[in-house]
Structures are given as structure tokens and as C-alpha cells.
Amino acid sequence: MKKVLLALAVFSFLSPALAELKTKTVEYKDGDKVLEGYLAYDDSLQGKRPGILVVHEWNGLGHYAKGRADQLAKLGYVAFAADIYGKGVRPSTFEACKAESGKFYANRGMLRRRAKAGLSELKKNELVDQKKIAAIGYCFGGTTVLELGRSGADVAGIVTFHGGLDNPKPADAKNIKAKVLVCQGGADQFTLSSVPAFKKEMDDAKVDYKFVTYKGAVHGFTNPDNDGKTPGLKYDEKADKASWKEMKKFFKKLFNS
């Protein structure tokens, strides 16, 4: 009987930890366009906490961005993975991803608007500390969070992982209020040519930024789904872990936590 009681006591002690992560699909809008994001937070924590907007790669909101939101929630943040493309728009082929992302690369105003819609949805959450909000993005999502900053959005921090760095309107960098962390592959053939112009853009606008390069890493280095079958796109475990650690340090200093 004592063993049973002890087992029950241990289970009751551990069970909150087993059920602390709360997630849900959230439908919201940009004008008439229906979007479908993903919210994650730790229900065992008390009080308000920093909120992190997560923006997906060029294949739309899927398991990878949602997984990153879960990781952030486990670190104590409220994470909202935004949907830039729209409900049900999840391209699966190289050509389809290029076509869908291309619509937004060509229309930065629409891209900023979709990012702002996601940010607004994050801010609605009662657990979010409105003074402690940041945004992170991967590849296409990296471009998106930079455009969010260039729009003048009120965010404290921006982190990009192997993100697109080009900007048709460099002067808009003066609108960035956030501190910026850029994690880039040293052998990323898709972004290398944009690095000098990006750094000049940040320097000219006097943006508080840090640019970290991971030697030998190519595009998409944080995503295990990138198996190297597509040229120039491959997961790099060392760079992935190092960049995530860099982000955690960035947020700890940013939020004084």
C-alpha cells in the first residue's frame, strides 16, 4: 500500500510537467483573408511573460515552425506561429513554394501587413507582456521579420535564421526599433551576395544588430528536414544548436530574464 501511495504522490508531482504545454490552432484575418496560426504556451507558469512571433519558411506554416513555437513555450515564452500565406495554402513542391513566396517578395507591403496581423494576434493574448515582444523567422520567415521591423512595428527584438536579407527599400531600416540578431550560414549561396548591402543598411540606419556566421553551413541549416537532396540546402546540427543557443542568450539579455 505504501508503494502505491508513493507512486501516486510521485505521479501527482510530475503530472503538471507532463501536461504543461498548451497548444491550439488560431484563426485570424488580414482584411478578408483568413489565416490560421498556431499558439503555444506553458500553462504551469503564472503571470505575464514575453511573447515571440514565429514566421515559417517558404513552404508555409507546418510542423517545423510549430515545433519551434513549442520549444519557445517550454522556455517560458508565449509563442505564436503566424500564417503568412493564408489558411490551407501550404505549397509542397519547389516550384509551388517559389511561386507563393515570390508573391510576397514582390509585394513587401503585403508581406508587412501579414506579419503585422500575426503580431497583433500575439499581442491579444492576455499572458503576453506587451513590453517584451520579439519575432523570429526562418528563410522566408527571416525576410518577413526584418520587414516587420522595417515597417516600424513595436517589437523589442528580431532574430533571423538563414533569412533572406535583400531589401528594395534600404532607407526603411531607419524605422527599426528592435535589436537584431542575424544567424547566417557562411556557405549560404542564396544569401551571401546580399550580406554587404544588408550590413550597410543596418550601419547607415544605426540599428543595434549582431551578425553571426556559421562556417561551412549552407541555407536551411536549422531544419532537419533538409536532407541535402536539394543543392545548397542542408541541415547542420552544430550550426543549428549554436544558433539556438545564440538566440536564447539574446532573449535573456533583451528581456532581463
N, C-alpha and C positions, 0 to 999 in steps of 0.2 A: 504493500500500500504506500509505503514511504517513497518507493521508486516511482510510482505512478504520480504521486503528488509533486515530486521533484521534477518529473518530466513535464507536467502541466505548468509548473512555475517557470521553467526554462522556456517553454513554448510561448507563454503569455508575455515573457520578457522580450523574446525575439520576434514575435509576430508583427508588432508595429513596423519593424525594419523590413519585414518581408512584404508589407503592403503599403509602404510609404510613398512610392512613386505613383502619381496620378496623371493620367493622360486622357485627352479627348480630342476629337475632331471638331473644328470650329468653322462654321460657315459665316462668311462676311462678304462685304462688297466693295468694289471700286466703281462708283456710279451704278450702272445697271449690270455690271459684270460680276457674276457670282464667283467667289474664291473659296477655297477650302484649305484652311491651315490646320496646324497641329500644336496643341498646348501640352506642356509637361511641367510638373512641379512636385516638390516633396511635401506631402500632406502632414508629415510628422513635425515639421518646423512651425514655429509660432511667429506671427508678426510679418511686417513687410520686408521685402528683400529686393535686390537688384533684378531687373528684367533684361533678358537677352533676346534679341530678334535674330533668327537664323534664316539664311537665304540659301536655297538649293542650287545645285549645279544646272547645266543646260538641259538636262532630261526631266526637269520639273520636280515637284515635291514628292519624294518617295522614302524608302526605308533608310537611306543613308542620312539625309538631313534630319529625319525623325529620330534616328539613333543618336545623332549629335545633341539634339534637344534633350533627350533622355539623360545623356551624360552631364549636360549642364544642370539639369534639375537635381541630379544626385550630388552635384557640387553645392547645392543650396540656392540656385537661381530659379526664377520663373522663366521658362524658355518658350518662345512661340516661333514655330517654323512657318514662315509665310509662304503663300502660294502666289507666285508672280504671274503664271500663265493663265490660271482660271480652273475652276472645278472640272475635273475629268480630262484636262489637257496634260497628258503625260507621254510625250514622244519617246519612242523606243529605239529608233534607228538613228544612225549617224546623220543621215540626210534630214530626217524629221527634226532632230534636235537642233541642227544648224539652222533650219528654216524658222523654227519657233523662236529661238534665241535671237536670230537675226532681226526679227520684227522689233525687238526691244533695243538692240544695239543701234538700230537705225532711228529709233524714236526715244531718245533719252528722257523726254518729258513724260512719256507713258511709263517708262521704267521707274522714274522717281515717284510717280503717282502710286504705282502698285506697291512700291516699298513703303511709302508713307501710310498706305492703307493697312499694311501689316503692322507697322509701328503703332498706329492708332489702336488697333485691336489689342496689341500687347498692353498698351497703357490703360485700357479699360479694366484690366484685371485688378481686383482690389488688393491682391497680395504684392503688387509691384510698387516699389519705392520710386516715385516719379522723378526723383533727382539722381537716380542711379540706373541709367538705361544705356545699353550698348548694343551693337549689331555686329554679327559675324557672317561671312559668306564664303562659299567655295566656288572657284572658277567663275562661272556666270554670276554666281551669288556675290563673289568678291567685287565684281564690277558694280553690282547692284548696291551694296552697302556703301561703296565710295560715292556713287551717285546720290545716295540718300544724304551723305554728308555734304556733298556739293550743293544740294538743294537748300541747305541751311537748317536741316532738321535738328531738333534739340536732343542730341544724344551725347553721352559723355565719352564713349569710346567706339572705335571701329576696328575690326580685325578682318583681314583678308588672307585666305589660304589659296595659293596658286591662282589668284584672281586676275582678270583682265584689267590692265592698268591704263589703257588708252582713254583719252578724253577729248572730244571735239571742241570743248569749251574750257580750256585750262584756266581762264580767268575766274571761273566759278569756284575754284578751290578757296578763294577768299571767304566763301560762305561756311567753310568747315569749322565747326565749333568743337569737334571732338578731338581727342588724342587718337592717333592712328598707328596700328601695328600691321606691318605687311610681312607675311611669311611666304617666300618665293623660292622655287627650285632654281638652283644655279645652272641647270641644263634644260630649263623650260624653253623649248624652241618657239612656243606660242606667245610668250610674253617678253622674252629677252630684249627685243628691239624697242619695246615701249618703256623700258626702265629709265634710260637717261631723261626722257621727256617728263616722265612721272616725277622723278626726283626734283627736276627743275620746277615743275608745277608746285610741288609741296614747299620747296625752298622759297620760291618767289612769293607765295602766299603766307609764308612763315607759319606753316602748320607744324604742330608738335607731333612728329612721326618717328617711327623706328622701322628700319628696313632690314629684315633678317634673311640671309640667303643660305640655303642648304645645298652644299656642294654635291654635285652629281645627281641631285633629284630632278626629275622631269615633271611635266604637267600632271596634275591629278594625284600627287604623291600621298595624299591623306586617305584616299579611298581604296580599301582592299578589293573592291570590285574591278579595279583597273589592273587587269592581269597581264598587260604588256602586248596583247594581240593587236591593239591599235597603236601604230607607230607614234612615239613621243608621249604616250600616256601610260604611266605605270605607278603602282603603289610602291612606297618606300617606307618601311616600318620605322627605321631610325628617324627619318625626317618627320614622319607623322607624329611620333611620340615627342620629339623635340619641339615641334611647333605647338602642340597642345600644351606642353609644359610652359612654353613661352607665353601663350595666351593666358594661362592661369596666373602667372606672375604679373602679367599686365593688368588683369582684372583685380587682383589682390591689392595692387598699388592704386589703381583707379578708384576702387570703392572703399579703400582703407579697411579691408576685411581680411 
